[in-house]
Every structure is written in structure tokens, then in C-alpha cells.
């Protein structure tokens, strides 16, 4: 079976592009330290509303001047539905679904 020249060019082009994507991801992961979040907490969704952290969703003021937004997510929305935070403050989101 003979592979046409243009087919060979496209196959090698695809291999080169995939290799470049993989090299870019490897560089970002190793050299630049980009990794998935590792400090993820788990919570039982059935009891999330009873948890003290999510019993009263909303914005709370932190001692350092920042704010923390506690919320619940569900299929088609969030609770609270609207969040207002102060300008130029550090915001931390804690959301349970």
C-alpha cells in the first residue's frame, strides 16, 4: 500500500502539532508550576445546607480586610443569587454544590 505524498505531509503535520501541544503542557506543568488545585475540600451535598459554613450563604468580612463569599450551587443557579463585594478587596469564594 502506497501512501500519497500529501497524506504523508498531513499525517506528519498532525504528529508535530500534537507533540508541540504536549510539550507546551509539560513545560507549563514542570517549569512554571501550573498544577490543578490541591487544597480542595469535600462536603456531602445532602448535608451542605446544615454545615455551619453554608447555613447562611452570603458575604462575610475577614479580619485582614478581605471578604469571603459562602454560597451553594445547584443545577440552574446559585444561592445567594446576587453577591456584592467591596471594590479593591481580596475575595475568597467557598462554594458547595
Residue frames relative to the residue before (quaternion, step in Angstrom):
aa qw qx qy qz dx dy dz
X 1.0000 0.0000 0.0000 0.0000 0.00 0.00 0.00
X 0.2071 -0.7948 0.5652 0.0769 3.54 -0.76 1.08
X 0.2614 -0.7535 0.5862 0.1426 3.58 -0.85 1.03
X 0.4619 -0.6928 0.4899 0.2581 3.52 -0.83 1.07
X 0.6412 -0.5617 0.3711 0.3682 3.58 -1.13 0.69
X 0.6804 0.4876 -0.3049 0.4542 3.61 0.87 -0.88
X 0.6166 0.5305 -0.3440 0.4690 3.59 1.06 -0.67
X 0.6468 0.5202 -0.3075 0.4654 3.55 0.98 -0.85
X 0.6380 0.5192 -0.3234 0.4677 3.60 0.99 -0.83
X 0.6791 0.4836 -0.2936 0.4677 3.63 0.87 -0.91
X 0.6392 0.5193 -0.3347 0.4579 3.61 0.98 -0.76
X 0.6908 0.4615 -0.2878 0.4764 3.58 0.86 -0.89
X 0.6036 0.5523 -0.3486 0.4573 3.57 1.12 -0.67
X 0.6521 0.5026 -0.3090 0.4762 3.59 0.99 -0.84
X 0.6449 0.5133 -0.3234 0.4648 3.60 0.95 -0.80
X 0.6519 0.5097 -0.3154 0.4646 3.59 0.96 -0.83
X 0.6551 0.5061 -0.3190 0.4613 3.60 0.92 -0.86
X 0.6539 0.4977 -0.3174 0.4732 3.61 0.91 -0.85
X 0.6480 0.5127 -0.3191 0.4641 3.59 0.96 -0.83
X 0.6443 0.5112 -0.3221 0.4687 3.62 1.00 -0.76
X 0.6382 0.5125 -0.3273 0.4723 3.61 0.97 -0.80
X 0.6702 0.4921 -0.3011 0.4670 3.58 0.89 -0.90
X 0.6480 0.5098 -0.3205 0.4664 3.61 0.98 -0.80
X 0.6373 0.5237 -0.3252 0.4624 3.59 1.00 -0.78
X 0.6647 0.4890 -0.3017 0.4775 3.59 0.93 -0.87
X 0.6495 0.5115 -0.3169 0.4648 3.59 0.98 -0.79
X 0.6385 0.5189 -0.3215 0.4687 3.58 0.98 -0.83
X 0.6720 0.4964 -0.3023 0.4590 3.58 0.88 -0.94
X 0.6834 0.4948 -0.2937 0.4492 3.59 0.94 -0.84
X 0.7612 0.3856 -0.2062 0.4789 3.58 0.86 -0.93
X 0.7739 0.3923 -0.2081 0.4515 3.56 0.62 -1.09
X 0.7784 0.3338 -0.1756 0.5019 3.58 0.90 -0.89
X 0.4676 -0.7280 0.4125 0.2850 3.58 1.23 0.07
X 0.3948 0.7087 -0.4994 0.3041 3.60 1.08 0.55
X 0.1254 0.7861 -0.5866 0.1491 3.51 -0.56 1.22
X 0.6058 -0.5365 0.4135 0.4173 3.58 -1.18 0.32
X 0.6234 -0.5435 0.3865 0.4082 3.61 -1.12 0.48
X 0.2081 -0.8104 0.5391 0.0969 3.56 -0.92 0.87
X 0.6717 0.4829 -0.3009 0.4745 3.60 1.21 -0.14
X 0.2576 0.7754 -0.5292 0.2289 3.54 0.94 0.91
X 0.2435 -0.7535 0.5954 0.1356 3.55 -0.91 0.95
X 0.2563 -0.7532 0.5793 0.1775 3.55 -1.14 0.55
X 0.0452 -0.7746 0.6308 -0.0055 3.52 -1.15 0.71
X 0.4958 -0.6449 0.4911 0.3116 3.56 -1.08 0.71
X 0.4193 -0.7366 0.4629 0.2595 3.64 -0.54 1.09
X 0.6187 0.5653 -0.3523 0.4166 3.58 1.08 -0.62
X 0.7776 0.3034 -0.1627 0.5261 3.59 1.10 -0.63
X 0.3227 0.7836 -0.4853 0.2154 3.62 1.24 0.25
X 0.6676 0.5032 -0.3138 0.4501 3.63 0.96 -0.76
X 0.6699 0.4874 -0.2957 0.4756 3.60 1.17 -0.46
X 0.5207 0.6273 -0.4130 0.4060 3.59 1.27 -0.30
X 0.5311 -0.6625 0.4146 0.3274 3.64 -0.82 0.91
X 0.6305 0.5496 -0.3455 0.4255 3.61 1.05 -0.63
X 0.7940 0.2830 -0.1342 0.5211 3.60 1.08 -0.67
X 0.3898 0.7351 -0.4747 0.2868 3.61 1.24 0.19
X 0.7819 0.1501 -0.0767 0.6001 3.60 1.08 -0.71
X 0.1606 -0.8279 0.5295 0.0922 3.64 0.25 1.23
X 0.4211 0.6851 -0.5242 0.2800 3.54 -1.05 0.78
X 0.6329 -0.5213 0.4235 0.3851 3.55 -1.33 -0.32
X 0.0488 -0.7834 0.6195 0.0151 3.56 -0.93 0.95
X 0.4489 -0.6839 0.5177 0.2503 3.55 -1.14 0.77
X 0.2860 -0.7474 0.5779 0.1600 3.59 -0.98 0.89
X 0.6191 -0.5615 0.3905 0.3859 3.62 -1.15 0.48
X 0.6799 0.4943 -0.2951 0.4542 3.62 1.11 -0.60
X 0.6415 -0.5402 0.3262 0.4362 3.61 1.24 0.10
X 0.6037 0.5524 -0.3615 0.4469 3.58 1.21 -0.30
X 0.3407 -0.7169 0.5610 0.2349 3.54 -1.30 -0.02
X 0.2160 -0.7422 0.6189 0.1398 3.54 -1.25 0.54
X 0.2065 -0.7641 0.6027 0.1015 3.53 -0.91 1.00
X 0.1179 -0.7672 0.6290 0.0433 3.56 -0.68 1.15
X 0.1343 0.8113 -0.5565 0.1186 3.56 -0.79 0.98
X 0.3195 -0.7033 0.6014 0.2039 3.48 -1.38 0.24
X 0.1635 -0.7686 0.6084 0.1111 3.56 -1.00 0.77
X 0.0211 -0.7705 0.6369 0.0157 3.51 -1.18 0.62
X 0.8221 -0.3254 0.1331 0.4478 3.56 -1.29 0.17
X 0.8452 0.0978 -0.0288 0.5246 3.60 0.69 -0.97
X 0.8187 0.1767 -0.1292 0.5308 3.59 0.98 0.64
X 0.3852 -0.6815 0.5743 0.2394 3.48 -1.42 -0.18
X 0.1685 -0.7410 0.6341 0.1431 3.53 -1.27 0.42
X 0.4798 -0.2555 -0.8096 0.2217 1.71 -1.22 2.12
X 0.5838 -0.6204 0.4098 0.3261 3.55 -1.19 0.61
X 0.7813 0.1418 -0.0765 0.6031 3.58 1.14 -0.58
X 0.1032 -0.7872 0.6075 0.0240 3.56 -0.98 0.93
X 0.0837 -0.7737 0.6268 0.0385 3.57 -0.91 0.95
X 0.0516 -0.7991 0.5988 -0.0154 3.54 -0.79 1.09
X 0.5707 -0.5991 0.4283 0.3631 3.61 -1.12 0.57
X 0.5515 -0.6108 0.4662 0.3248 3.55 -1.21 0.62
X 0.8563 0.1386 -0.1260 0.4812 3.56 -1.19 0.72
X 0.5179 0.5822 -0.4514 0.4348 3.57 0.94 0.89
X 0.5026 -0.6172 0.5065 0.3316 3.53 -1.19 0.56
X 0.1267 -0.8039 0.5806 0.0265 3.58 -0.82 1.07
X 0.1040 -0.7674 0.6315 0.0377 3.54 -0.94 0.99
X 0.1982 -0.7788 0.5866 0.1010 3.56 -0.83 1.02
X 0.0285 -0.7498 0.6611 -0.0043 3.55 -0.99 0.95
X 0.0673 0.8181 -0.5568 0.1269 3.53 -0.24 1.35
X 0.1305 -0.7618 0.6311 0.0648 3.55 -0.99 0.91
X 0.1659 -0.7905 0.5774 0.1194 3.56 -1.04 0.67
